[in-house]
Amino acid sequence: MQSVARWAARAAIAVVAIILVAAISLLVLDAPNRPAAYDRRALLARASVYHVRIRRDAFGVPHVLGPRDADVAFGIGYAHSEDDYHTIETSILATRGALATRDGPRGAVTDYIVRLMGVWPAVNASYDGLPGDLRAVLQAYADGVNLYGARHPDQVAPGVLPVMGKDVAAGFAFKTPFFYGLDRTLSQLSAPTRPGKATPVGSNGAAVSPSRSSDGATRLLVNSHQPYTGPVAWYEAVLDSGQGWHVAGGFFPGSPFMLHGHNAHLGWANTVNAPHLSDVYKLVINPANPNQYRLDGQWRDFQRSDAALRVKLWGPFFWTVHKAVLRSVHGPVLETDHGFFAVRYAGHDEGRQALQYYRLDKAANLAEWRAAMGLQLLPSINYIYADEAGNIGYVYNAQFPERREGVDWASVLPGDRSDLIWTHYLPFDKTPQIWNPRCGLVFNSNNTPYRATACPDDGLDPKSISPTLGVQTNMTNRALRAEETFGADPHISEMAFRRYKFDLTYSRRSVVWDIVQKLIARDPAGDPDLISARDVLRRWDGGMEAHNRSAALVSLTTQRILSSQYSGQPAPEPLTALKDAIATLKTHFGRLDPEWGQVNRIRRGGVDLAIDGGADTYRSVWGVPQKDGTLTADAGDTFIMFVSWDRQGQVKSESIHQFGSATLDASSPHYADQTPLFVQMRTKPVLFTEAQLAGHVTRDYQP
């Protein structure tokens, strides 16, 4: 027995020794890859070149004032870091392809995609050629983030600081192609089967000219639908530079630019569009050399590089994974279990997107705004425009490839023909757009651009637009309701404009209404639950008010179907979805018709409130199912702005955010201070000018 014990002890010591040797080996092997320590004093000193004031209003919204554009960029970088440093850091690490160094294996896929897309070669090739004023703004924003990080080193992951202007530029190069669905294309190629293309989840925009307003004002609705938190969640700010950069609106973490909102002269709303902007090519691989593909009868070598992905394992231990990155003349190449595929997409090898955002922010009139759009550096996104002169417009914006006619571009293309590899984009004046229609209305809710105004004669003619653009033809419920509200009112008042925005109804022409009617018409075959459910559905009037007693059954049945359609995944059968909804409601609420507000909740810290609206209603609310049978809203309506210019061209705006300015600090009074107003569908004034801000400043400081 003593001998066995001795051998067991020796074995345990051997195992410990092996573990220690392995741990030491990991540390030694990773030593060359460890990030260098940053010079904290240098980052603190660099901030001294900027002169900026940050004033926080009663809702914590930062109003950034400085003599130069660079000063206010530095200020918004610092202010946004105060409220959401972790998300900004996440965006920076993701853009660098270094997310796995903080988040471990779950970040490695993102890190590989950065290499696959060639984000950094594109940025490095173009950055020094950007105008000096833009580079100064990008670096200033980075310095604002650096100052915050240097003052709060306990919040900073190793290797993040210093942030550089190139990091900010690269963030746009990385993110913008995903808005039209490049991520879906890549994921579908990697899957064993290729599901159908997804539809955008949400966003609304509408503009009304003086001719359609009851008081002669020009009106703009800014109503993008985003996740409530994360790298593409909205943050509100007002910037005011002595060099003419004066904007109010929504910002993303990592962006110094107002992405939608207004300046004194003009404004715009963005909605996601989904033209066909990425093409997939099946490559023929040389059976004698797997590093070659065929093009025009000749074998060509792949451009091959190594993605060295440094992945955090636990504690101080990291492992570097090496994975090949392949590119053909088409673009990035994915090796899948069903072959090699190359992808060519709008925005590929482009690193100058920040220039267009900056020029849009500073445009003082329609001509300057159109000139900024004419840069064509942004791969997609609809624009709904309005200005002080009463102009309104709609641009179905995209970098549309100049493709050959007569080719089925939506299918997988043969990769061995160079004549199918497009090299240019259509000029901006060929982009589908509508300006100053006679009926005085333009709108979009992620629907087809062929239905964007109340006057068909001023709309886009499908016959005049090449099918090679892949223009979408879908209609969302929100678009149908825009036709039935804004489109049916020839004299829209300010009150009516707001009422239409908070519309809670499904159109009788919508997919949801159709699903419900088909379920009502279905024979319940004596099933008592289905009989009861049919009675609840029959009482539904199409509304999604919090007190509605049919909305819960409707939403729990149809949201899963809508979500599946939007994500491109197979949707459940309506009857199956209905039975699941019945089971959820019976289990957790003891009835099939609880008030919708009992089920549909918005939660933030200690706030837990009923909320009106639903998936694909104009008052958009998408909820995540909880264990107690409720839904917690986590996407849809987020930051909303109502903007108007009166007959004299004076701008006025109001806004609301679903939570508040303090994105991460649960102890802040601004963590959820706007949520009750948001639930009540109320807004607060945007304090755009110094005169409007006077008397409302709760904190004034110079970082």
C-alpha atoms as one frame of an Amber mdcrd trajectory, in Angstrom:
protein
   0.000   0.000   0.000   2.868   2.338   0.820   4.393   1.512  -2.565   1.129
   2.358  -4.362   0.876   5.605  -2.421   4.457   6.434  -3.314   3.818   5.823
  -6.997   0.609   7.871  -6.880   2.488  10.756  -5.264   5.210  10.535  -7.886
   2.599  10.470 -10.648   0.870  13.539  -9.194   4.215  15.339  -8.991   4.919
  14.370 -12.599   1.526  15.702 -13.737   2.127  18.970 -11.874   5.591  19.201
 -13.419   4.167  18.642 -16.896   1.555  21.331 -16.297   4.211  23.734 -15.038
   6.440  23.022 -18.038   3.487  23.531 -20.380   2.546  26.791 -18.668   6.119
  28.068 -18.790   6.353  27.033 -22.436   3.190  28.963 -23.247   4.599  32.048
 -21.548   7.955  31.710 -23.329   6.407  31.090 -26.739   4.058  34.038 -26.347
   6.704  36.454 -25.072   7.508  37.968 -28.522   3.788  38.607 -29.089   3.063
  40.472 -25.896   2.058  44.089 -26.505   4.530  46.751 -25.520   3.681  48.888
 -22.536   2.327  52.297 -23.492   3.736  55.581 -22.248   0.973  56.848 -19.974
   2.690  60.202 -19.404   2.951  60.802 -23.147  -0.762  60.190 -23.621  -1.616
  62.579 -20.809   0.750  65.201 -22.225  -0.640  64.862 -25.755  -4.060  65.959
 -24.523  -2.663  69.413 -23.717  -2.738  70.481 -27.378  -6.547  70.389 -27.418
  -8.846  73.103 -26.071 -12.393  71.935 -25.489 -15.308  72.272 -23.096 -17.792
  69.502 -22.410 -21.124  70.606 -20.976 -23.531  67.936 -19.819 -27.205  68.873
 -19.875 -29.877  67.610 -17.489 -30.011  64.278 -19.336 -26.239  63.892 -19.409
 -26.020  64.561 -23.144 -22.554  65.975 -23.939 -22.364  69.331 -25.721 -18.806
  69.629 -27.000 -17.486  73.112 -27.761 -14.072  73.960 -29.202 -12.319  76.432
 -31.510 -11.239  73.748 -34.012 -12.775  70.606 -35.455  -9.915  68.635 -33.922
 -10.764  70.029 -30.496 -14.368  68.843 -30.618 -13.296  65.458 -32.025 -11.001
  65.094 -29.011 -13.899  66.110 -26.757 -16.407  63.635 -28.161 -13.796  60.880
 -27.956 -13.322  61.628 -24.264 -17.019  62.163 -23.453 -18.153  58.988 -25.196
 -15.388  57.062 -23.420 -16.718  58.337 -20.094 -20.076  56.784 -20.916 -19.086
  53.672 -22.878 -15.340  53.048 -22.894 -15.708  49.256 -22.929 -17.706  49.262
 -26.183 -15.273  51.671 -27.838 -12.428  49.397 -26.786 -14.308  46.393 -28.170
 -14.721  48.167 -31.514 -11.008  49.024 -31.629  -9.902  45.480 -30.799 -12.341
  44.012 -33.323 -11.128  46.374 -36.045  -7.498  45.516 -35.319  -8.274  41.816
 -35.524  -7.237  41.475 -31.906 -10.524  40.765 -30.137  -9.387  37.258 -29.174
  -6.563  38.747 -27.104  -9.224  39.961 -24.667 -12.245  37.745 -25.263 -10.573
  34.438 -26.059 -11.697  31.954 -28.742 -15.080  33.642 -29.273 -13.263  36.671
 -30.708 -11.128  34.682 -33.137 -13.723  34.513 -35.938 -13.995  38.309 -36.035
 -10.211  38.594 -36.002  -9.953  36.281 -38.998 -12.622  38.187 -40.954 -10.615
  41.402 -40.524  -7.685  39.680 -42.239  -9.908  38.103 -44.856 -11.437  41.471
 -45.785  -8.027  43.127 -46.040  -9.108  46.000 -43.798  -5.639  47.121 -42.804
  -3.959  46.962 -46.220  -6.785  49.181 -47.515  -6.439  51.681 -44.663  -2.641
  51.743 -44.797  -2.737  52.376 -48.541  -5.129  55.329 -48.285  -4.612  56.971
 -44.893  -1.708  59.285 -45.709  -3.609  60.517 -48.766  -6.603  61.656 -46.729
  -6.984  65.438 -46.331  -5.028  66.855 -43.430  -8.114  68.234 -41.685  -9.662
  64.768 -41.625  -6.526  63.071 -40.329  -6.326  65.684 -37.577  -9.928  64.894
 -36.559  -9.349  61.137 -36.569  -6.217  61.428 -34.436  -7.890  63.893 -32.087
 -10.739  61.476 -31.450  -8.193  58.750 -30.765  -6.387  61.076 -28.347  -9.640
  61.667 -26.474 -10.016  57.912 -26.013  -6.326  57.688 -25.048  -6.732  60.349
 -22.373  -9.627  58.511 -20.804  -7.721  55.227 -20.918  -4.596  56.791 -19.427
  -6.665  58.171 -16.565  -8.455  54.848 -16.006  -5.793  52.196 -16.643  -7.745
  49.622 -14.636 -10.414  49.636 -17.357  -8.006  49.182 -20.284  -7.164  45.785
 -21.784  -3.466  45.147 -22.530  -2.352  46.329 -25.943  -5.231  48.710 -26.620
  -3.409  51.994 -25.989  -2.373  54.047 -27.745  -5.326  54.315 -30.101  -4.359
  55.959 -33.399  -6.270  57.821 -36.087  -5.869  54.808 -38.354  -7.849  52.739
 -35.857 -10.772  55.125 -36.237 -10.584  55.067 -40.043 -10.327  51.282 -40.055
 -13.475  50.984 -37.961 -15.530  52.394 -40.833 -13.782  50.180 -43.394 -14.576
  47.112 -41.314 -18.172  47.833 -40.310 -19.818  49.476 -43.317 -20.064  46.384
 -45.598 -21.984  44.523 -42.904 -24.913  46.935 -43.120 -25.966  45.507 -46.477
 -25.362  41.921 -45.357 -21.789  40.918 -46.233 -21.644  39.024 -42.934 -24.626
  36.935 -44.052 -22.921  36.154 -47.349 -19.778  34.969 -45.585 -21.685  32.905
 -43.022 -23.900  31.327 -45.676 -20.867  30.277 -47.685 -19.370  28.656 -44.612
 -22.567  26.745 -43.850 -23.244  23.285 -45.320 -26.229  24.778 -47.168 -26.895
  28.287 -48.353 -30.134  29.750 -46.884 -31.979  32.526 -48.648 -31.015  36.150
 -48.385 -32.214  37.996 -45.277 -34.285  41.159 -45.183 -33.196  44.173 -43.107
 -34.719  44.219 -39.628 -35.602  47.865 -39.310 -35.340  51.644 -39.540 -37.689
  54.420 -40.570 -37.072  57.750 -42.218 -39.515  60.309 -43.577 -39.319  63.875
 -44.863 -42.151  66.290 -45.560 -41.770  69.478 -47.599 -43.508  72.816 -46.855
 -46.148  72.058 -49.484 -47.394  69.071 -47.496 -47.020  70.579 -44.014 -49.972
  72.286 -42.389 -47.735  75.143 -41.201 -45.260  75.406 -44.081 -42.442  73.742
 -42.133 -40.023  71.154 -43.468 -40.031  68.005 -41.330 -37.605  65.130 -40.926
 -37.940  61.906 -38.945 -34.688  60.222 -37.885 -35.551  56.732 -36.657 -32.894
  54.087 -37.205 -33.516  50.737 -35.520 -30.471  49.293 -33.791 -29.570  46.994
 -30.909 -29.981  48.689 -27.543 -26.327  48.084 -26.642 -23.074  47.181 -28.386
 -20.849  48.523 -31.183 -23.734  49.820 -33.333 -25.917  51.250 -30.549 -26.709
  54.966 -30.758 -25.157  57.626 -28.562 -26.445  61.212 -28.608 -24.207  64.288
 -28.664 -24.011  67.888 -29.905 -20.759  69.166 -31.428 -19.970  72.838 -32.021
 -16.664  73.874 -33.566 -15.427  77.332 -34.417 -14.615  75.908 -37.859 -18.260
  75.263 -38.706 -18.750  71.703 -37.542 -22.023  72.075 -35.640 -24.157  68.926
 -35.537 -26.620  67.099 -33.302 -27.555  63.476 -33.636 -26.487  59.879 -33.302
 -22.943  58.545 -32.997 -21.618  54.979 -32.878 -18.877  53.901 -30.466 -15.598
  54.653 -32.228 -17.031  57.339 -34.535 -16.231  61.045 -34.176 -18.869  61.857
 -36.787 -22.587  62.385 -36.441 -23.925  59.556 -38.582 -27.478  60.815 -38.811
 -29.211  63.847 -37.395 -28.837  67.480 -38.438 -26.768  70.631 -38.554 -28.204
  74.152 -38.717 -28.971  73.895 -42.426 -29.869  70.307 -43.254 -30.289  66.816
 -41.903 -30.812  63.223 -42.893 -32.068  59.876 -41.666 -30.523  56.528 -42.566
 -32.207  53.201 -43.119 -30.595  49.943 -44.155 -31.084  48.939 -47.771 -30.375
  45.583 -49.381 -29.439  45.809 -53.038 -27.287  43.016 -54.441 -23.792  44.250
 -53.602 -21.757  41.075 -53.172 -21.046  38.433 -55.799 -19.904  34.880 -55.140
 -17.646  32.951 -57.526 -17.019  29.188 -57.468 -13.336  28.632 -58.151 -11.782
  25.763 -60.060  -8.727  24.505 -58.172  -5.707  22.973 -59.862  -5.769  19.244
 -58.928  -1.971  19.212 -59.108  -1.504  22.376 -57.024  -4.158  23.415 -54.459
  -2.589  26.901 -54.288  -3.806  27.686 -57.814  -7.175  28.509 -59.367  -8.158
  28.699 -63.031  -8.868  32.007 -64.771  -9.368  32.347 -68.526  -7.787  28.947
 -69.097  -4.663  29.698 -67.074  -3.679  28.638 -63.566  -3.184  31.570 -61.197
  -1.550  31.529 -57.763  -3.594  32.581 -54.773  -2.303  35.565 -52.883  -1.600
  33.796 -49.620  -0.849  35.261 -46.197  -0.880  34.016 -42.646  -3.408  35.183
 -40.083  -1.606  34.822 -36.780  -4.486  34.976 -34.319  -3.332  35.513 -30.747
  -5.988  33.915 -28.536  -6.313  34.325 -24.788  -6.671  30.961 -23.058  -6.880
  31.856 -19.364  -5.113  34.245 -17.068  -1.730  35.227 -18.544  -1.715  32.373
 -21.071  -2.149  32.875 -24.820  -1.829  30.691 -27.872  -1.209  31.931 -31.416
  -3.282  30.123 -34.043  -2.121  30.281 -37.651  -4.713  30.207 -40.430  -4.148
  30.901 -44.107  -5.802  33.899 -45.752  -6.431  33.439 -49.463  -7.261  36.066
 -52.040  -7.870  35.763 -55.741  -8.280  38.553 -58.275 -11.983  38.460 -57.379
 -11.435  39.171 -53.691 -11.215  37.165 -50.446 -11.520  33.384 -50.756 -13.202
  30.950 -48.381 -12.323  27.275 -48.378 -15.495  25.405 -47.390 -16.637  21.808
 -47.262 -18.345  22.397 -50.618 -15.511  24.066 -52.477 -13.499  27.272 -52.793
 -15.509  30.468 -53.190 -14.326  34.014 -53.848 -16.370  37.070 -52.862 -16.327
  40.459 -54.557 -18.277  43.093 -52.679 -19.063  46.798 -52.532 -16.544  48.545
 -50.310 -13.757  46.044 -50.861 -10.256  47.505 -50.521 -11.709  50.913 -49.544
 -10.375  52.705 -46.478 -11.585  56.292 -46.946 -15.182  56.092 -45.656 -14.508
  58.629 -42.897 -13.994  61.365 -45.479 -17.584  61.133 -46.687 -19.031  61.183
 -43.168 -16.969  64.265 -42.310 -17.988  66.151 -45.447 -21.665  65.261 -44.929
 -21.518  66.645 -41.383 -20.123  69.957 -42.607 -22.308  70.414 -45.691 -24.135
  73.760 -45.538 -26.576  73.271 -48.413 -27.949  70.700 -50.818 -25.145  71.182
 -53.371 -22.449  70.540 -50.776 -24.329  67.569 -49.373 -24.727  66.025 -52.824
 -21.039  66.637 -53.506 -20.221  64.705 -50.331 -22.502  61.870 -51.423 -20.779
  61.972 -54.800 -17.557  60.810 -53.159 -19.212  57.362 -53.146 -17.092  55.963
 -50.354 -19.978  54.345 -48.448 -21.062  50.947 -49.779 -24.766  51.201 -48.914
 -27.514  52.780 -46.739 -30.612  54.791 -47.702 -30.625  58.534 -47.065 -33.768
  60.575 -46.372 -32.823  64.276 -46.671 -34.402  67.610 -45.673 -33.078  71.159
 -45.366 -33.819  74.754 -44.409 -34.681  75.687 -47.994 -37.559  73.185 -48.090
 -35.763  70.554 -50.184 -36.464  66.921 -49.471 -34.993  63.858 -51.111 -34.404
  60.135 -51.024 -31.218  58.381 -52.143 -31.089  54.614 -52.503 -27.387  54.898
 -51.882 -24.871  52.182 -52.718 -21.638  51.482 -54.517 -23.422  49.730 -57.385
 -21.044  47.531 -59.373 -21.000  48.092 -63.122 -22.021  44.596 -64.139 -22.648
  42.961 -67.495 -26.275  42.735 -68.573 -27.865  39.350 -69.096 -26.035  37.558
 -66.269 -27.782  36.017 -63.258 -25.695  37.837 -60.667 -27.759  36.491 -57.786
 -26.499  32.963 -58.447 -23.047  31.551 -57.770 -20.899  32.656 -60.691 -18.187
  30.732 -62.517 -14.888  31.884 -61.085 -12.806  31.092 -64.156 -14.099  33.990
 -66.299 -12.469  37.393 -65.895 -15.294  39.068 -67.844 -17.522  38.501 -64.791
 -15.183  40.389 -62.439 -16.443  43.961 -62.235 -13.985  46.774 -61.570 -16.011
  50.020 -61.350 -19.062  51.480 -59.620 -21.884  53.399 -61.242 -21.504  57.178
 -60.863 -23.593  58.875 -58.195 -25.962  60.475 -60.710 -26.989  56.973 -61.792
 -27.909  56.013 -58.227 -31.706  55.695 -57.717 -32.890  58.911 -56.065 -35.929
  61.185 -55.800 -35.762  64.954 -55.231 -38.600  67.315 -54.334 -41.559  65.216
 -55.495 -44.703  67.252 -56.144 -46.607  65.521 -53.342 -44.003  66.712 -50.812
 -43.218  63.361 -49.162 -40.415  60.796 -49.222 -40.040  57.854 -46.860 -38.294
  54.530 -46.421 -38.708  51.665 -43.973 -36.254  49.134 -45.444 -38.610  48.606
 -48.341 -38.240  48.820 -52.089 -37.214  52.253 -53.403 -39.962  51.929 -56.007
 -42.459  52.894 -53.291 -40.829  55.872 -51.593 -43.310  58.685 -52.076 -47.041
  59.376 -52.128 -46.991  60.457 -55.761 -46.217  57.538 -58.079 -45.567  59.838
 -61.036 -42.546  61.258 -59.205 -41.329  57.882 -58.023 -38.675  55.645 -59.491
 -39.546  53.679 -62.613 -38.374  50.052 -62.301 -38.042  49.880 -66.075 -35.387
  52.604 -66.004 -33.143  50.740 -63.544 -30.960  47.861 -64.654 -31.662  44.493
 -63.015 -27.895  44.193 -62.481 -28.289  46.575 -59.507 -30.312  43.954 -57.651
 -32.739  46.532 -56.277 -34.995  45.075 -53.586 -38.739  44.827 -54.197 -40.042
  44.004 -50.709 -42.528  45.940 -48.595 -42.351  45.890 -44.798 -45.351  46.496
 -42.552 -43.767  49.826 -41.611 -43.616  50.877 -45.248 -47.236  49.911 -45.762
 -48.222  51.935 -42.707 -46.171  54.898 -43.962 -48.329  54.849 -47.081 -51.474
  54.631 -44.942 -50.472  57.436 -42.539 -48.003  59.984 -43.952 -49.086  59.091
 -47.475 -52.793  59.594 -46.797 -52.451  63.013 -45.131 -52.022  65.942 -47.560
 -51.534  68.520 -44.767 -49.320  66.985 -42.090 -49.184  68.892 -38.820 -46.412
  68.595 -36.255 -48.713  66.583 -33.998 -49.760  64.245 -36.811 -46.138  63.751
 -37.869 -45.307  62.535 -34.358 -48.449  60.397 -34.150 -47.566  58.592 -37.379
 -44.107  57.834 -36.042 -45.549  56.097 -32.995 -48.083  54.085 -35.001 -48.816
  50.728 -33.340 -50.723  49.006 -36.107 -50.176  46.139 -38.534 -51.524  46.895
 -41.972 -54.246  44.665 -43.389 -51.782  44.167 -46.259 -48.935  42.970 -44.016
 -47.406  39.519 -43.622 -48.456  39.439 -39.956 -52.095  40.184 -40.740 -52.055
  37.496 -43.418 -50.618  34.894 -41.030 -53.255  35.678 -38.413 -56.134  35.468
 -40.911 -54.926  32.111 -42.195 -54.705  30.766 -38.649 -58.242  31.989 -37.940
 -59.496  30.234 -41.073 -57.807  26.969 -40.101 -59.998  24.185 -38.679 -59.045
  23.727 -34.999 -60.131  20.076 -35.261 -61.784  20.156 -31.849 -58.589  21.167
 -30.031 -59.807  23.354 -27.124 -56.580  25.385 -27.020 -56.769  26.133 -30.747
 -60.457  27.024 -30.432 -59.664  29.482 -27.642 -56.710  30.860 -29.588 -58.910
  31.396 -32.645 -61.308  33.465 -30.540 -58.409  35.609 -29.255 -57.072  36.115
 -32.772 -60.532  37.031 -34.092 -60.735  39.857 -31.544 -57.431  41.343 -32.677
 -57.805  44.730 -34.338 -54.247  44.925 -35.669 -52.970  47.022 -32.766 -50.003
  46.492 -30.452 -50.988  48.744 -27.558 -49.801  47.643 -24.113 -53.417  47.053
 -23.000 -54.345  44.976 -26.076 -55.419  41.468 -25.041 -54.805  39.764 -28.396
 -51.389  41.248 -29.153 -49.411  38.817 -26.975 -50.677  35.741 -28.818 -50.177
  37.456 -32.175 -46.650  38.592 -31.387 -45.410  35.368 -29.792 -46.688  33.550
 -32.869 -45.405  35.864 -35.569 -42.179  37.398 -34.201 -40.344  34.095 -34.562
 -41.501  33.861 -38.171 -40.448  37.428 -38.957 -37.117  36.967 -37.207 -36.381
  33.800 -39.163 -37.225  35.483 -42.433 -35.003  38.451 -41.621 -32.054  36.259
 -40.650 -32.415  34.039 -43.690 -33.126  30.952 -41.602 -36.020  28.510 -42.098
 -39.159  29.873 -40.440 -41.396  27.744 -38.220 -44.778  26.766 -39.555 -47.451
  29.232 -38.346 -49.434  26.482 -36.613 -46.316  25.265 -34.802 -45.497  28.830
 -33.766 -49.079  29.309 -32.548 -48.975  26.144 -30.435 -45.680  27.250 -28.897
 -47.194  30.668 -28.111 -50.216  29.002 -26.511 -47.966  26.865 -24.309 -45.912
  29.886 -23.204 -48.955  31.974 -22.312 -50.758  29.168 -20.478 -47.650  28.234
 -18.493 -46.625  31.702 -17.418 -49.808  33.781 -17.483 -52.559  31.208 -17.059
 -54.488  32.608 -20.030 -54.109  33.210 -23.767 -55.039  36.879 -23.599 -52.936
  38.699 -20.999 -52.437  42.370 -21.672 -49.563  42.848 -24.091 -47.771  45.057
 -21.565 -47.613  42.160 -19.098 -45.530  40.283 -21.659 -43.711  43.039 -23.529
 -41.245  44.769 -21.186 -38.336  47.172 -21.345 -35.806  46.576 -18.569 -32.816
  48.621 -17.511 -31.282  48.448 -14.066 -34.183  48.837 -11.641 -36.577  49.988
 -14.391 -39.073  47.380 -15.601 -41.931  48.847 -17.659 -44.600  47.729 -20.065
 -43.974  48.977 -23.591 -46.234  49.360 -26.622 -45.216  48.245 -30.105 -43.947
  45.115 -31.752 -41.731  43.590 -34.384 -42.075  45.525 -37.678 -44.574  48.056
 -36.355 -43.608  51.673 -36.934 -43.095  51.884 -33.181 -40.617  49.030 -33.487
 -39.877  46.790 -30.495 -38.094  43.461 -30.789 -37.990  41.387 -27.609 -35.862
  38.535 -26.313 -37.826  35.695 -24.635 -37.198  35.303 -20.899 -37.600  32.295
 -18.620 -40.749  33.814 -17.089 -42.475  33.981 -20.483 -42.027  37.725 -20.936
 -40.045  39.504 -23.624 -37.316  42.021 -22.841 -36.954  44.664 -25.535 -33.420
  44.749 -26.918 -33.676  46.236 -30.421 -35.850  48.382 -32.681 -36.662  51.985
 -31.847 -33.645  53.441 -30.100 -32.506  57.022 -30.647 -35.278  59.049 -32.315
 -35.184  62.627 -33.592 -37.894  64.944 -34.888 -36.318  67.804 -36.855 -38.050
  70.770 -38.473 -37.196  74.012 -40.204 -39.848  76.740 -40.047 -40.736  79.153
 -42.851 -37.763  81.329 -41.864 -35.378  78.374 -41.991 -34.857  78.117 -38.222
 -34.111  74.597 -37.049 -35.799  72.925 -34.081 -35.384  69.344 -32.957 -36.448
  66.947 -30.238 -35.057  63.539 -29.384 -35.311  60.536 -27.115 -33.071  57.569
 -26.301 -34.308  54.229 -25.034 -32.002  54.357 -21.988 -29.853  57.443 -21.508
 -26.346  58.765 -21.989 -24.629  56.532 -19.411 -24.379  53.313 -21.396 -22.405
  51.273 -18.870 -22.521  53.027 -15.485 -25.519  51.568 -13.651 -24.902  53.982
 -10.768 -25.305  57.034 -13.010 -28.562  59.017 -12.918 -28.453  58.843 -16.729
 -28.367  55.061 -16.933 -32.130  54.835 -17.550 -33.462  58.353 -17.031 -34.929
  58.564 -20.541 -36.615  55.154 -20.444 -39.905  56.351 -18.853 -40.192  59.094
 -21.491 -39.319  56.591 -24.209 -42.078  54.261 -23.028 -44.564  57.144 -23.007
 -43.506  58.029 -26.581 -42.430  61.484 -25.441 -39.328  63.450 -26.401 -37.049
  66.114 -24.955 -35.747  69.256 -26.688 -32.359  69.089 -28.377 -30.398  72.034
 -26.962 -28.664  72.780 -30.235 -27.528  76.366 -29.785 -25.667  78.088 -26.959
 -28.795  80.108 -26.188 -30.893  76.940 -25.902 -28.279  75.264 -23.709 -28.001
  78.203 -21.295 -29.475  77.364 -17.919 -29.514  73.618 -18.564 -25.868  72.738
 -17.902 -25.339  70.399 -14.952 -21.624  69.881 -15.458 -19.023  71.998 -17.305
 -15.462  70.728 -17.593 -12.323  70.713 -19.744 -10.830  67.232 -20.043
